[in-house]
Amino acid sequence: MREEKAIAVAEQLAEGSSVNSIVRLAKVDVSTVKRLKKRLGEHAQAFHEGRVQQIEVDSLQGDERYGFAGSKKQQIWEAELIDPASKFVISHQQGPRNQDLIRRLLEDGARRLKHPQDLVLFSDGLASYESLFPEIFGQAYQPSRQSLQGRPPKIRYRIPRSLAHVQVVKQQQGRRLVGIDIRFAHGSRQRVAQALEKLGYQVPNTSAIERRNGTARLMASSQVRRSLAFAKRLETNLALGWWALTVYNWARPHRSLRQPLAQPQGKKRYRQRSPAVALGLADHIFSIPDILLAQVFL
């Protein structure tokens, strides 16, 4: 496949186009699109792995969303951690919505951070966040023995003053939101207040990750709930998830991140920034060819 054809297919996949639509528009064989889709996912995952390390953030938001793979009746979940200040998605995991998914999400996020014990995590009310947060982000210590007999006490975890976890639990009646319950699961409220002040928030919320969920559904048709679209295979959903994530982080300008220019240049009054630029991982918005031609280690 010629380079310009591969770029065109990659761009259309990032826009949520179906395989049949891409075949018609790009005039390529369906097997070519499927093969390229898999390679794009592998490349995007390696791209993310090589560049998203030692990240400095003050807070994170975590949430899950479901799509469909195999049939419209079979849900597949994606869980992500996002930096609400830069809108950069730090961690992405897929699988059944259970404790293992949340464990993989939090462990992957923690290993990418420079200071994993100096942040506030805002999440939904899923019990796994509350139970796993001290183990993954806290400080482990061995309690002293009360006697010389029996087994030694189990390792426990201490939450330092620089660490906190808040759960934002939505109260719903059917599909209608009727209230929100804020639960301070771990850490001090003072640390939470500091994070909220930096973000410009009045109350704890998960607005950044929820808006990211809406964007992700536009970039992958298998994520759309009220439609007939679904991924034929789990591998397809995994590949599209990683490709859409990488394009979002590095190649998409985010309106809330733009900065006014000191000297307007004609009609141009703002400097557009992607989440990667806002986080300091890049000095410009990447193009699709920039991502595709970047060296990665598989």
CORJOJO-V20621 format. One record per backbone hydrogen bond with DSSP energy under -0.5 kcal/mol. CO is the residue of the C=O (numbers start at 0). NH is the residue of the N-H. E is the energy in kcal/mol with one decimal. If there is no record, write none. Layout:
((CO	NH	E) (CO	NH	E))
This chain:
((1	5	-2.1) (2	6	-2.3) (3	7	-1.9) (4	8	-2.4) (5	9	-2.4) (6	10	-2.5) (7	11	-2.0) (8	12	-2.2) (9	13	-1.7) (10	14	-0.7) (11	16	-2.1) (12	15	-1.3) (17	21	-2.2) (18	22	-2.4) (19	23	-1.9) (20	24	-2.6) (21	25	-3.0) (22	26	-1.0) (22	27	-0.7) (28	31	-0.6) (28	32	-1.6) (29	33	-2.1) (30	34	-2.2) (31	35	-2.5) (32	36	-2.4) (33	37	-1.6) (34	38	-1.7) (35	39	-2.6) (36	40	-1.9) (37	41	-2.0) (38	42	-2.6) (39	43	-2.8) (40	44	-2.2) (41	45	-2.1) (42	46	-2.5) (43	47	-2.4) (44	48	-2.3) (45	49	-2.2) (46	50	-1.2) (47	51	-2.2) (50	52	-1.2) (54	56	-0.6) (54	113	-2.8) (54	114	-0.6) (57	119	-1.1) (59	121	-2.9) (60	81	-2.5) (62	79	-2.2) (64	77	-3.0) (66	75	-1.8) (67	230	-2.6) (68	70	-0.6) (70	73	-1.0) (72	74	-0.7) (73	68	-1.9) (75	66	-2.9) (76	94	-2.1) (77	64	-2.4) (78	92	-2.5) (79	62	-1.7) (80	89	-2.3) (80	90	-1.3) (81	60	-2.2) (81	83	-0.8) (82	86	-2.4) (82	87	-0.6) (87	82	-2.6) (87	89	-0.7) (90	80	-1.8) (92	78	-2.9) (94	76	-1.0) (95	97	-1.8) (97	101	-1.6) (98	102	-2.6) (99	103	-2.5) (100	104	-2.0) (101	105	-2.7) (102	106	-2.7) (103	107	-2.1) (104	108	-2.2) (105	109	-2.7) (106	110	-2.0) (107	111	-0.7) (108	111	-0.8) (109	112	-1.1) (111	54	-3.1) (114	117	-1.6) (118	163	-1.7) (119	59	-2.5) (119	121	-0.5) (120	122	-0.5) (120	165	-3.0) (121	61	-2.6) (122	167	-3.4) (125	128	-1.2) (125	129	-0.8) (126	130	-2.0) (127	131	-2.2) (128	132	-1.9) (129	133	-0.6) (131	135	-2.2) (132	136	-2.7) (132	137	-0.7) (133	137	-1.4) (137	139	-0.6) (138	157	-3.4) (140	142	-0.7) (140	155	-2.5) (153	142	-0.6) (155	140	-2.5) (157	138	-3.1) (157	159	-0.7) (159	162	-1.7) (161	118	-0.6) (163	120	-2.2) (164	184	-1.0) (164	185	-1.8) (165	122	-2.3) (166	168	-0.7) (166	182	-2.8) (167	169	-0.6) (168	180	-3.5) (169	171	-0.6) (170	177	-3.0) (170	178	-1.4) (171	173	-0.5) (172	175	-1.8) (175	172	-2.7) (175	177	-0.5) (178	170	-3.6) (179	181	-0.5) (180	168	-2.9) (180	182	-0.6) (181	183	-0.5) (182	166	-3.1) (182	184	-1.3) (185	164	-2.5) (187	191	-1.3) (188	192	-2.5) (189	193	-1.8) (190	194	-1.7) (191	195	-2.5) (192	196	-2.1) (193	197	-1.8) (194	198	-1.8) (195	199	-1.3) (195	200	-2.2) (205	209	-1.8) (206	210	-2.2) (207	211	-1.9) (208	212	-1.9) (209	213	-1.5) (210	214	-2.0) (211	215	-2.7) (212	216	-1.8) (213	217	-1.1) (214	218	-1.3) (215	219	-0.8) (218	15	-0.7) (219	222	-1.8) (220	223	-1.2) (221	67	-1.7) (224	226	-1.4) (230	69	-3.4) (232	236	-1.6) (233	237	-2.3) (234	238	-2.3) (235	239	-2.6) (236	240	-2.1) (237	241	-2.0) (238	242	-2.3) (239	243	-2.6) (240	244	-1.9) (241	245	-2.1) (242	246	-2.2) (243	247	-2.4) (244	248	-2.5) (245	249	-2.2) (246	250	-2.3) (246	251	-0.6) (247	251	-0.6) (247	274	-0.6) (248	275	-2.3) (249	285	-2.2) (250	252	-0.5) (251	274	-0.5) (252	254	-0.5) (253	256	-1.8) (253	257	-0.5) (254	257	-1.1) (258	270	-3.7) (263	265	-0.8) (264	267	-2.0) (266	268	-0.7) (267	264	-2.3) (268	260	-2.8) (269	271	-0.7) (270	258	-2.1) (272	253	-2.7) (273	277	-2.4) (274	278	-1.9) (275	279	-0.7) (275	280	-2.4) (275	281	-1.0) (276	279	-0.8) (286	290	-1.7) (287	291	-2.5) (288	292	-2.6) (289	293	-0.5) (290	293	-0.7) (295	297	-0.6))
